[in-house]
Amino acid sequence: ISCLSREFGVCSATVKRVLSQLRDIDLVDGQQGKCVSVNPKADGNPLFRRKIAVYASMERVHNTFYGAVLDELNTLVSSVYGSFHLFVSLDQLKECGFRPDVLILVDTLSEELVKELSGYVAADHLILLNRMNSRYHYVSNDNVQAGYTALSYLAETCGHHHIGMLVTQSQYPQHCMKLRLDGARQYASEHPELAFSFVDI
C-alpha cells in the first residue's frame, strides 16, 4: 500500500479504498496482512478486458478482404483477454459509453477524421491499418507478397496457365498496384510455363 501510495501520489486510504472496490467486483483477491493478487477468474469479467475498438467504413466492413481481417482481429483480441468493438460511424463511437484502450482505423479515412478520432485514445494507442503515416503507428500489408500470392493461387490452386492483370499508376515506384505487379512478375519469372501479361489502365 505504501509503494502504491508513493507511485500514484495518493494517500494510503485511497489505495485501500480502490483495492476494496476491485475486490468487490472480483478482480483481485487478498486478505488482511497478505499480498493482493489479480484474481485468475477475472479474465471473464468485461471490466478486466482491454477494449480494442476498430473504426471502419461500411464499404470496408463489407469488403471480403477487410471482413476476413476484422474476423481474424476479433479472434486474436479475444484470445488475449481483450474485447473487440467495431464502429462504422463517429456517432457510434461517441455514444459507446467507454474510452477504448486501443483504436484501430481501417484504411482510406480523411486526415480530418483521423485527427478527430485520435482524441479518443493516447497518441501511441492509435493504429492505422493499411495506411502509412509518419505521425501515428501503422500496419501495412506487403503488396509485393500480395501480388506473388495472388498469382500463385490462380496458377497452383485454380490451375490457370494464362493470367492477365489490370493495374493503375504503375509508374509510381511505391504505389500499391506497382508493388503488386512486381510480386506477380516475380512469380511469373520463377514459372516460365505460365503466360502472364498486364495492362496499365
Secondary structure as UniProt FT lines:
FT   HELIX           2..8
FT   HELIX           12..24
FT   TURN            25..26
FT   STRAND          28..29
FT   TURN            32..33
FT   STRAND          37..38
FT   HELIX           40..44
FT   TURN            46..48
FT   STRAND          50..55
FT   HELIX           58..61
FT   HELIX           64..79
FT   TURN            80..81
FT   STRAND          82..87
FT   HELIX           90..94
FT   STRAND          102..106
FT   HELIX           111..117
FT   HELIX           118..120
FT   HELIX           123..125
FT   STRAND          126..129
FT   TURN            134..135
FT   STRAND          137..139
FT   HELIX           143..152
FT   HELIX           153..157
FT   STRAND          162..167
FT   TURN            170..171
FT   TURN            173..174
FT   HELIX           176..190
FT   TURN            192..193
FT   STRAND          195..200
//
